[in-house]
Amino acid sequence: MIRNNLETVIEDNKVTYKKYFDVPVDLLFEVWSSPEHLTEWWGPDGFTLTIKRLDFSNGGIWEFIMHGPDGHDYKNKIQFLEIQKPNLISYKHIGDGEGDEDVNFQSKIIFETSGNGTNLLMEQIFSSKQELERVNAKYGAIEGGKQHVVNLAKYVDKIR
């Protein structure tokens, strides 16, 4: 991976974001998994985050509200499928927690040690190419994913 660049690869029903971070894998994993850090960077540009509950464990549930720059609140519910500290966080987005499953996809966040830093791979896997295209058209999912990783990088730069 090239330092300071974000690579985005779209293949059928999957989007993969790749970026190198000049911080140890343990720190990047912590920033991705603890409420104190998540509220500082999670989401695309202009969004803020309120965590309702976070059970960071295999099978655990994370409910949160993303507050959009347009004033709209977006409820989200995630179930963690597999956590392998400090190398993997896998989860399934299961809607808004109130029966609306308008956005349903799985993510794998892979943290790989690379020298003194960490390669991050964030995969978003949708049920079909058409579903990815629908969610991207409705919510700007691909650009939002890019901004999400860039906001993580900005936050990590501030705390290291």
Beta strands, then each sheet from edge to edge (+ up, - down):
strand 1: 6-11
strand 2: 14-21
strand 3: 48-54
strand 4: 61-67
strand 5: 73-84
strand 6: 88-94
strand 7: 104-114
strand 8: 117-126
sheet 1: 1+ 2- 8+ 7- 6+ 5- 4+ 3-
end
